Amino acid sequence: MSAGPYNYSYIFKYIIIGDMGVGKSCLLHQFTEKKFMADCPHTIGVEFGTRIIEVSGQKIKLQIWDTAGQERFRAVTRSYYRGAAGALMVYDITRRSTYNHLSSWLTDTRNLTNPSTVIFLIGNKCDLEGQRDVTYEEASKFAEENGLMFVEASAKTCLLCQ
């Protein structure tokens, strides 16, 4: 795509997936608006955000689709996986149940995206270290075993934790 009338050279679609309440919308809001949204309402269906970044002198527009985590919306949100260059699979480090559901999210992602889609595992809420229920080491091992990029983050403090 040429820059032409646009102020970017490339556009990439990303999806954010994971259980309800893990902070997907808060991560998106922090990334696109550079603000923490304390009272983040639950996403109904799908929300959308964009941000233009620069990599090696090229402007790249990121389209980020924030999917609802509730099971009742899974059929609707699955259609948004198509064409994704990347998937951000989020769990809450303070809620083991959200980590335990990662295999199901990963299966959906692998079945519904292109084989070249890059999948990131994000352990959110690392600002709540005292309430941690999932260790960095076990999540890192899960990521390594499944060929995923891995990072812990905090939508609240805008930190990457490690």
Number of C-alpha atoms within 10 A of each C-alpha: 8 9 11 8 6 11 12 18 15 15 15 14 18 26 25 27 28 27 22 19 20 23 24 31 27 23 26 24 20 18 17 15 13 12 16 19 17 9 7 13 10 15 17 14 16 16 14 15 16 19 13 16 12 11 8 5 7 12 17 17 19 19 18 23 25 27 28 25 22 16 11 11 15 14 10 13 21 16 11 19 25 15 15 22 20 21 23 23 22 28 30 28 27 21 16 14 14 19 21 12 13 19 12 10 16 19 10 15 25 16 12 16 20 15 10 10 17 18 23 18 24 27 28 26 26 23 19 13 11 8 12 16 14 19 13 18 9 10 20 18 13 17 18 12 9 12 13 19 14 20 18 22 22 22 25 19 13 16 14 15 14 8
